């Protein structure tokens, strides 16, 4: 079985299920939590790209990646604010 397929399948399961709970345990404002999540995701993606030998996106792929990241960040901020309530 392909390791990338496993990561794609299990990543959201573990990430979306455990991440907000763990982040709320450490405290901090939602802005701090999303900044830490973004930096951690960037580091993970860079290491994964280096290990797999994949090229970084350019052109429209980069634009769509940035739009996707903005949507992800917006969703995470809403999730952190909901956990704070």
BALOBA-1460 file (C-alpha; in Angstrom, 3 decimals):
// residues 85
<rec num="1" residu="x" x="0.000" y="0.000" z="0.000"/>
<rec num="2" residu="x" x="1.211" y="3.501" z="-0.807"/>
<rec num="3" residu="x" x="2.358" y="5.547" z="2.225"/>
<rec num="4" residu="x" x="1.009" y="8.766" z="0.688"/>
<rec num="5" residu="x" x="-2.442" y="7.209" z="0.404"/>
<rec num="6" residu="x" x="-2.314" y="6.247" z="4.078"/>
<rec num="7" residu="x" x="-1.258" y="9.754" z="5.112"/>
<rec num="8" residu="x" x="-4.029" y="11.306" z="3.045"/>
<rec num="9" residu="x" x="-6.563" y="8.951" z="4.587"/>
<rec num="10" residu="x" x="-5.447" y="9.051" z="8.205"/>
<rec num="11" residu="x" x="-4.178" y="12.630" z="8.393"/>
<rec num="12" residu="x" x="-7.555" y="14.353" z="8.563"/>
<rec num="13" residu="x" x="-8.890" y="11.710" z="10.938"/>
<rec num="14" residu="x" x="-6.146" y="12.290" z="13.471"/>
<rec num="15" residu="x" x="-5.570" y="15.960" z="12.784"/>
<rec num="16" residu="x" x="-9.104" y="17.271" z="12.897"/>
<rec num="17" residu="x" x="-10.025" y="14.984" z="15.768"/>
<rec num="18" residu="x" x="-7.136" y="15.580" z="18.120"/>
<rec num="19" residu="x" x="-5.612" y="18.901" z="17.121"/>
<rec num="20" residu="x" x="-8.174" y="21.369" z="18.545"/>
<rec num="21" residu="x" x="-8.325" y="19.451" z="21.806"/>
<rec num="22" residu="x" x="-4.556" y="19.389" z="22.213"/>
<rec num="23" residu="x" x="-4.204" y="23.053" z="21.231"/>
<rec num="24" residu="x" x="-6.837" y="24.119" z="23.755"/>
<rec num="25" residu="x" x="-4.935" y="22.284" z="26.509"/>
<rec num="26" residu="x" x="-1.902" y="24.504" z="25.914"/>
<rec num="27" residu="x" x="-4.046" y="27.625" z="26.080"/>
<rec num="28" residu="x" x="-3.334" y="30.915" z="24.395"/>
<rec num="29" residu="x" x="-5.432" y="33.053" z="22.125"/>
<rec num="30" residu="x" x="-6.866" y="31.567" z="18.930"/>
<rec num="31" residu="x" x="-4.459" y="33.796" z="16.973"/>
<rec num="32" residu="x" x="-1.483" y="32.206" z="18.728"/>
<rec num="33" residu="x" x="-2.893" y="28.734" z="18.200"/>
<rec num="34" residu="x" x="-3.435" y="29.246" z="14.466"/>
<rec num="35" residu="x" x="0.047" y="30.738" z="14.067"/>
<rec num="36" residu="x" x="1.584" y="27.690" z="15.752"/>
<rec num="37" residu="x" x="-0.526" y="25.363" z="13.641"/>
<rec num="38" residu="x" x="0.490" y="27.145" z="10.459"/>
<rec num="39" residu="x" x="4.200" y="27.061" z="11.268"/>
<rec num="40" residu="x" x="3.975" y="23.393" z="12.241"/>
<rec num="41" residu="x" x="2.156" y="22.551" z="9.019"/>
<rec num="42" residu="x" x="4.728" y="24.465" z="6.977"/>
<rec num="43" residu="x" x="7.596" y="22.589" z="8.620"/>
<rec num="44" residu="x" x="5.868" y="19.236" z="8.105"/>
<rec num="45" residu="x" x="5.123" y="20.020" z="4.441"/>
<rec num="46" residu="x" x="8.712" y="21.144" z="3.759"/>
<rec num="47" residu="x" x="10.193" y="18.026" z="5.345"/>
<rec num="48" residu="x" x="7.698" y="15.795" z="3.521"/>
<rec num="49" residu="x" x="8.495" y="17.478" z="0.185"/>
<rec num="50" residu="x" x="12.229" y="16.997" z="0.755"/>
<rec num="51" residu="x" x="11.853" y="13.344" z="1.739"/>
<rec num="52" residu="x" x="9.537" y="12.520" z="-1.160"/>
<rec num="53" residu="x" x="11.553" y="14.599" z="-3.649"/>
<rec num="54" residu="x" x="8.546" y="16.610" z="-4.754"/>
<rec num="55" residu="x" x="8.795" y="20.031" z="-6.365"/>
<rec num="56" residu="x" x="7.298" y="23.079" z="-4.706"/>
<rec num="57" residu="x" x="4.200" y="24.469" z="-6.437"/>
<rec num="58" residu="x" x="4.531" y="27.313" z="-8.932"/>
<rec num="59" residu="x" x="2.118" y="29.372" z="-11.031"/>
<rec num="60" residu="x" x="-1.562" y="28.598" z="-10.614"/>
<rec num="61" residu="x" x="-0.767" y="25.614" z="-8.403"/>
<rec num="62" residu="x" x="0.807" y="28.035" z="-5.941"/>
<rec num="63" residu="x" x="-2.214" y="30.370" z="-6.123"/>
<rec num="64" residu="x" x="-4.623" y="27.509" z="-5.461"/>
<rec num="65" residu="x" x="-2.400" y="26.288" z="-2.615"/>
<rec num="66" residu="x" x="-2.506" y="29.723" z="-0.988"/>
<rec num="67" residu="x" x="-6.296" y="29.939" z="-1.362"/>
<rec num="68" residu="x" x="-6.628" y="26.460" z="0.137"/>
<rec num="69" residu="x" x="-4.350" y="27.423" z="3.032"/>
<rec num="70" residu="x" x="-6.393" y="30.567" z="3.691"/>
<rec num="71" residu="x" x="-9.564" y="28.484" z="3.811"/>
<rec num="72" residu="x" x="-7.911" y="26.023" z="6.173"/>
<rec num="73" residu="x" x="-6.728" y="28.848" z="8.449"/>
<rec num="74" residu="x" x="-10.215" y="30.374" z="8.531"/>
<rec num="75" residu="x" x="-11.706" y="27.011" z="9.490"/>
<rec num="76" residu="x" x="-9.110" y="26.503" z="12.206"/>
<rec num="77" residu="x" x="-9.741" y="29.961" z="13.690"/>
<rec num="78" residu="x" x="-13.474" y="29.230" z="13.876"/>
<rec num="79" residu="x" x="-12.739" y="25.858" z="15.507"/>
<rec num="80" residu="x" x="-10.428" y="27.419" z="18.124"/>
<rec num="81" residu="x" x="-12.958" y="30.127" z="18.922"/>
<rec num="82" residu="x" x="-15.651" y="27.467" z="19.316"/>
<rec num="83" residu="x" x="-13.455" y="25.489" z="21.720"/>
<rec num="84" residu="x" x="-12.806" y="28.675" z="23.718"/>
<rec num="85" residu="x" x="-16.551" y="29.121" z="24.192"/>
